[in-house]
Amino acid sequence: MPDTSPAARQRGRRLLREAFERLQAELPTSVGQRVRALRHPRLLVVRVPVAILLIIGGLLSFLPVLGLWMLPAGLLLLALDVPTLRPVVARGAIRVLDAWARLRARASRRR
């Protein structure tokens, strides 16, 4: 059973904020601005359907137009509004971003 104490909820929010900030730093500026806009609390009615569509698109990634990248993007957006998802999704996103940074560093050392 997930920890639902106020401290755990705050920790989940902080982890998710860190994951979004790191992701936005990796994205092109125009995309990062759109992600930042979607994080605004008033855009809940837009964010949840977009998140669900991204998750469905990620599950259908075997189709030519859709990609697996859509699944984690949708989960990150959905985690903004589903507190039990926050810590799990945020930790996963941070791990992936750490691995991405290590790959880029290794590639730059090879040059």
Protein Blocks (a to p, Z undefined) as FASTA:
>chain_A
ZZfbfklmmmmmmmmmmmmmmmmmmpcfklmmmmmmmmpmklmmmmmmmmmmmmmmmmmm
mpmkbcfklmmmmmmmmmmmmmklmmmmmmmmmmmmmmmmmmmmmmmmmZZ
